[in-house]
Amino acid sequence: MAQDNRTPGETRRVQVREVGPRDGFQNEPETIATADKIRLIDALGRAGLTRIEVASFVRPDVIPQLSDGIEVLKGIDLPEDVERMVLVPNSKGLDNALKVRDLFEDIALFVSASQTHNKRNINRTVEETMADVKVMGKRIATEGLKFCAVIATSFGCPFEGKVPMERVLDLAAEFAEAGATEIGFGDTTGMANPAYVREFFTAALERLPQVELTAHFHNTRGQGLANAYAALEAGCTSFEASFGELGGCPVPVGSTGNIATEDLVGMFHEMGVDTGLDLEKLVEAARAAQSVLGRKLTSHSLIAGPVQWAPAAS
C-alpha cells in the first residue's frame, strides 16, 4: 500500500473529472440535440465540477453523436475555473481543435495498451500512435495548453486478455517524456479487479511521481466502485466518471458505462473524502440526462438516492 503522507486529522481530497459529455454521449444510439447537451453540461458545472471532458475532434462520420462539438463548446456557460477538455485522435484532429483553441484548456491524446484494440479503435498500431503523440505533444506545449494522456485497456483487453503492467507503464513514461502532465489509465471494458488496481497504482505512482495519475473505471462487471476505492487506498487522488453511468466502448459490443459520477462522489463523501462537489446537484444533472434520453439510467444514486447522512463536500 502507498504511504499516506497526510498529517493527522487532515481530510483526504480528490479531483473528479466528468467525462459523460464525451465518453457518455458518444455511446448513445441516437444523437442528443445540441441544446440538450449544452443544458446538461451547464448543470454539471453548477454541481461544482472544475474538470469536464466536453467534446472530441474525431471524424463526424465515425462518431456522429459528437459532430456538434464546436457548437457545444461555443454554447456552454461554465464558471471560469472549469477546465474544458477535448479528446484528439491524431494530428488531423489536433489541426481542427487548434482552430478553436480558445474554447478549451486541456487536450487529451490517447492510445490503447493492446495492439488489437488500438487497431480496431483508431486503425493504427500502438507504435504509429505514439510516434504521432510525440509530434502533437510539442504542438500542444507551444500553444500553452494542458496535455493529458489516456491509456485505454490498461487493465485488460477483450481481444488479447491480460495486458502486462510494464507495457502500460512504459507507454505512460513515453507520454510523460512527450510532455503529458496527467496520465489516465482506463479500464475500458471493465476487466480490472481491486487487488490488481491497488498493485497497479502503487507501482505507477512510484514510477511516475512527477505526473498526475488518473483512474478511469467502467462498471461492466460491477467492480467499478471497488476498483476506485482500491486506487484511492494506493494513493491515487484523481478520478474520472460519467453522470448517470453513461458510456461504454464502441469495441467490442457489450461494454457498458463508466462508474456514475454521483455514485463515486457519494461513496467518497460517506468515507469523509472531500471532492468539492454538490452531490444533490450531480443527481439532478443525471436525472435531467435520464429525461433527455427517455430511459432509465443505471446509476445507483438515481435509483435509491444518496445516503442522507453522508457529509456534504467542504
C-alpha positions, 0 to 999 in steps of 0.5 A: 500500500502507498504511504499516506503522507497526510498529517493527522486529522487532515481530510483526504481530497480528490479531483473528479473529472466528468467525462459523460459529455464525451465518453457518455454521449458518444455511446448513445444510439441516437444523437442528443440535440445540441441544446440538450447537451449544452443544458446538461453540461451547464448543470454539471458545472453548477454541481461544482465540477472544475474538470469536464471532458466536453467534446472530441475532434474525431471524424463526424462520420465515425462518431456522429453523436459528437459532430456538434462539438464546436457548437457545444463548446461555443454554447456552454456557460461554465464558471471560469475555473472549469477546465474544458477538455477535448479528446484528439485522435491524431494530428488531423484532429489536433489541426481542427481543435487548434482552430478553436483553441480558445474554447478549451484548456486541456487536450487529451491524446490517447492510445490503447495498451493492446495492439488489437484494440488500438487497431480496431479503435483508431486503425493504427498500431500502438507504435504509429500512435505514439510516434504521432503523440510525440509530434502533437505533444510539442504542438500542444506545449507551444500553444500553452495548453494542458496535455493529458494522456489516456491509456485505454485497456490498461487493465485488460483487453477483450481481444488479447486478455491480460495486458502486462503492467510494464507495457502500460507503464512504459507507454505512460513514461513515453507520454510523460517524456512527450510532455503529458502532465496527467496520465489516465489509465482506463479500464475500458471494458471493465476487466480490472479487479481491486487487488490488481488496481491497488498493485497497479497504482502503487507501482505507477505512482512510484514510477511516475511521481512527477505526473498526475495519475488518473483512474478511469473505471467502467462498471461492466462487471460491477467492480467499478466502485471497488476498483476506485476505492482500491486506487484511492487506498494506493494513493491515487487522488484523481478520478474520472466518471460519467453522470448517470453511468453513461458510456461504454466502448464502441469495441467490442459490443457489450461494454457498458458505462463508466462508474456514475459520477454521483455514485463515486462522489457519494461513496467518497463523501460517506468515507469523509473524502472531500471532492468539492462537489454538490452531490444533490446537484450531480443527481439532478444533472443525471436525472435531467440526462435520464429525461433527455434520453427517455430511459432509465439510467443505471446509476445507483444514486438515481435509483435509491438516492444518496445516503442522507447522512453522508457529509456534504463536500467542504 
